[in-house]
Amino acid sequence: MDLNTRKEYFSVAYVRALAAVAGISVARPEPDTDSEDLVLSARLTGAKIRSPKIALQLKCSSRLAKARTDVAFPLPIKNYEDLRPTNLAVPRILVVVEVPPAEDPELWIDQHDDRLCLMHSAYWTSLFGYRSVSNQTTVTVRIPLERRLTTSSLSSIMVKLGEGGRV
């Protein structure tokens, strides 16, 4: 299996692990023609919207350009255009999973008898309502470091959507 396919599988496993702990359901649309790698849903009681959903476009990189406050990611223009519309029934976000800068996928996990650690982090952002650009290949998207994807941030996103809000 090539390295890019391994990165894709790892990013799906990373998000699925967070969602499992947060009690959020995960579905994988097939085929992925609309920049939706996963769709998350949560069953919320007492919320304005009982079962909010959000679609995720996943990317995985070992070479993220981190600054003091954010991370820059070169997003393919097709994904950019798919993530920015304001007329989507299910909102979409970009999730960038960072793996260690190594060509050996064995270094992406730390496995022991009592634990399995998925290495590094994931960051998320919404491109809802972003402007059209003239770029032909990629758009550099800047994601604040405070937008780490965690079980807590996933739960917060689903609660906000359940209240009828946007992310």
ZASE-197645 format. One record per residue (C-alpha): residue in one letter; x, y, z. Coordinates in nm, 4 decimals, always signed. Each point is the difference from the previous one (the first is absolute). Layout:
N
REC   res          X          Y          Z
REC     A          X          Y          Z
...
***
This chain:
167
REC   res          X          Y          Z
REC     M    +0.0000    +0.0000    +0.0000
REC     D    +0.1441    +0.3403    -0.0911
REC     L    +0.0737    +0.2673    +0.2617
REC     N    -0.2875    +0.2294    -0.1008
REC     T    -0.2531    -0.2806    +0.0398
REC     R    +0.1452    -0.0783    +0.3433
REC     K    -0.0392    +0.3672    +0.0955
REC     E    -0.3621    -0.0084    -0.1139
REC     Y    -0.0723    -0.3117    +0.2080
REC     F    +0.1822    +0.1435    +0.3002
REC     S    -0.1984    +0.3255    -0.0106
REC     V    -0.3273    -0.1951    -0.0149
REC     A    +0.1104    -0.2161    +0.2969
REC     Y    +0.1049    +0.3118    +0.1941
REC     V    -0.3401    +0.1676    -0.0414
REC     R    -0.1881    -0.3253    +0.0629
REC     A    +0.1890    -0.0453    +0.3294
REC     L    -0.0907    +0.3515    +0.1167
REC     A    -0.3619    -0.0433    -0.1084
REC     A    -0.0298    -0.3363    +0.1775
REC     V    +0.1136    +0.1521    +0.3283
REC     A    -0.2344    +0.2996    -0.0485
REC     G    -0.2965    -0.2287    -0.0801
REC     I    -0.0371    +0.1359    -0.3527
REC     S    -0.1028    -0.2212    -0.2927
REC     V    +0.2169    -0.0140    -0.3122
REC     A    -0.0988    -0.0889    -0.3554
REC     R    +0.2184    -0.0122    -0.3083
REC     P    -0.1717    +0.1213    -0.3191
REC     E    +0.0907    -0.1974    -0.3104
REC     P    +0.1212    +0.1166    -0.2370
REC     D    +0.1573    +0.3181    +0.1353
REC     T    -0.0755    +0.2322    -0.2899
REC     D    -0.1068    +0.3040    +0.2031
REC     S    +0.2914    +0.0465    +0.2455
REC     E    -0.1766    -0.1998    +0.2728
REC     D    +0.2247    -0.2730    +0.1380
REC     L    -0.2060    -0.0540    +0.3157
REC     V    -0.3392    +0.1122    +0.1273
REC     L    -0.0417    +0.0300    +0.3751
REC     S    -0.3329    +0.0024    +0.1814
REC     A    -0.0973    +0.0271    +0.3630
REC     R    -0.3278    -0.0814    +0.1645
REC     L    -0.0730    +0.2926    +0.2286
REC     T    -0.2915    +0.0106    +0.2389
REC     G    -0.1622    +0.3334    +0.0702
REC     A    +0.1780    +0.1699    -0.2895
REC     K    -0.1678    +0.2133    -0.2640
REC     I    +0.1315    -0.2446    -0.2607
REC     R    -0.0142    -0.3554    +0.1322
REC     S    +0.2565    -0.1663    -0.2264
REC     P    +0.2438    +0.2593    -0.1353
REC     K    +0.2439    -0.1073    -0.2679
REC     I    +0.3281    +0.1346    -0.1313
REC     A    +0.2130    -0.1156    -0.2923
REC     L    +0.3789    -0.0123    +0.0239
REC     Q    +0.2574    +0.0353    -0.2744
REC     L    +0.3102    -0.1744    +0.1362
REC     K    +0.3570    +0.0767    -0.0913
REC     C    +0.3153    -0.1442    +0.1543
REC     S    +0.3473    +0.1508    -0.0055
REC     S    +0.3418    -0.0497    +0.1538
REC     R    +0.1149    +0.3438    -0.1127
REC     L    -0.2342    +0.2573    +0.1499
REC     A    +0.1284    +0.3561    -0.0026
REC     K    -0.0584    +0.1060    +0.3604
REC     A    +0.0292    +0.3583    +0.1129
REC     R    -0.0438    +0.1379    +0.3506
REC     T    -0.3812    +0.0182    -0.0264
REC     D    -0.1034    -0.2127    -0.2956
REC     V    +0.0826    -0.2713    -0.2464
REC     A    +0.0025    +0.0499    -0.3771
REC     F    -0.1251    -0.2728    -0.2295
REC     P    -0.0022    +0.0035    -0.3832
REC     L    -0.3530    -0.1204    -0.0781
REC     P    -0.0805    -0.1162    -0.3543
REC     I    -0.2280    +0.2503    -0.1729
REC     K    -0.2687    -0.2659    -0.0607
REC     N    -0.0306    -0.0606    +0.3748
REC     Y    +0.0041    +0.3749    +0.0700
REC     E    -0.2887    +0.0557    -0.2409
REC     D    -0.1957    -0.2930    +0.1496
REC     L    +0.0456    +0.1248    +0.3599
REC     R    -0.0920    +0.3682    -0.0356
REC     P    -0.3665    +0.0013    -0.1206
REC     T    -0.2637    +0.1468    +0.2305
REC     N    -0.2921    -0.2035    -0.1386
REC     L    +0.0891    -0.3459    +0.1325
REC     A    -0.2539    -0.2097    +0.1903
REC     V    +0.2845    -0.1590    +0.1993
REC     P    +0.2818    +0.2372    +0.0946
REC     R    +0.3567    -0.0984    -0.0848
REC     I    +0.3317    +0.0552    +0.1698
REC     L    +0.3598    -0.0677    -0.0901
REC     V    +0.1976    -0.2241    +0.2357
REC     V    +0.3762    -0.0207    -0.0397
REC     V    +0.1652    -0.2869    +0.1864
REC     E    +0.3680    +0.0405    +0.0718
REC     V    +0.2282    -0.3033    +0.0118
REC     P    +0.3686    -0.0064    +0.0996
REC     P    +0.2392    +0.1094    -0.2757
REC     A    +0.1111    -0.3489    -0.0861
REC     E    -0.0499    -0.2206    -0.2998
REC     D    -0.0424    -0.2956    +0.2355
REC     P    -0.3682    -0.0307    +0.1028
REC     E    +0.1087    -0.2072    +0.3036
REC     L    +0.0993    +0.3337    +0.1565
REC     W    -0.3577    +0.1295    -0.0250
REC     I    -0.1010    -0.2125    +0.2988
REC     D    +0.1474    -0.0771    +0.3393
REC     Q    -0.1155    -0.3482    +0.0960
REC     H    +0.0525    -0.1739    +0.3347
REC     D    -0.1706    -0.2752    +0.1971
REC     D    -0.2233    +0.2530    +0.1747
REC     R    -0.0567    +0.2685    -0.2652
REC     L    -0.0092    +0.0985    -0.3623
REC     C    +0.0782    +0.3669    -0.0689
REC     L    -0.0753    +0.1590    -0.3352
REC     M    +0.2780    +0.2473    -0.0579
REC     H    -0.0272    +0.3715    -0.0375
REC     S    -0.3113    +0.2091    -0.0461
REC     A    -0.2896    +0.0972    -0.2184
REC     Y    -0.1310    +0.3486    -0.0718
REC     W    -0.3334    +0.1113    -0.1413
REC     T    -0.1480    +0.3043    -0.1676
REC     S    -0.3120    +0.1041    -0.1830
REC     L    +0.0274    +0.1662    -0.3395
REC     F    -0.3717    +0.0912    +0.0019
REC     G    -0.0507    +0.3143    -0.2057
REC     Y    +0.3637    +0.0430    -0.1032
REC     R    +0.0437    +0.1990    -0.3189
REC     S    +0.0749    -0.1453    -0.3404
REC     V    +0.3658    +0.0142    -0.0994
REC     S    +0.1814    +0.0015    -0.3325
REC     N    +0.2487    -0.2673    +0.1064
REC     Q    +0.0130    -0.2995    -0.2309
REC     T    +0.1592    -0.2735    +0.2124
REC     T    +0.0026    +0.0734    +0.3753
REC     V    -0.1093    +0.2565    +0.2574
REC     T    +0.2006    +0.0429    +0.3189
REC     V    -0.2415    -0.0359    +0.2900
REC     R    +0.1100    +0.1284    +0.3406
REC     I    -0.1422    -0.1899    +0.2969
REC     P    +0.0356    +0.1451    +0.3514
REC     L    +0.1959    -0.2343    +0.2283
REC     E    -0.2794    +0.0379    +0.2550
REC     R    -0.2257    -0.1956    -0.2359
REC     R    +0.1408    -0.3377    +0.0926
REC     L    -0.2400    -0.2811    -0.0728
REC     T    -0.0647    -0.1767    +0.3303
REC     T    -0.2869    -0.1933    +0.1539
REC     S    -0.1013    +0.3222    +0.1732
REC     S    +0.0122    +0.2130    -0.3155
REC     L    -0.1966    -0.2643    -0.1940
REC     S    -0.2674    -0.0020    +0.2701
REC     S    -0.0104    +0.3813    +0.0022
REC     I    -0.0420    +0.0093    -0.3779
REC     M    -0.2918    -0.2421    +0.0164
REC     V    -0.1679    +0.1922    +0.2863
REC     K    +0.0370    +0.3278    -0.1908
REC     L    -0.1559    -0.1593    -0.3087
REC     G    -0.2732    -0.1492    +0.2175
REC     E    -0.0827    +0.3507    +0.1215
REC     G    -0.0400    +0.1109    -0.3612
REC     G    +0.3373    +0.1761    -0.0131
REC     R    +0.2823    -0.0085    -0.2531
REC     V    +0.3612    -0.1018    +0.0411
***
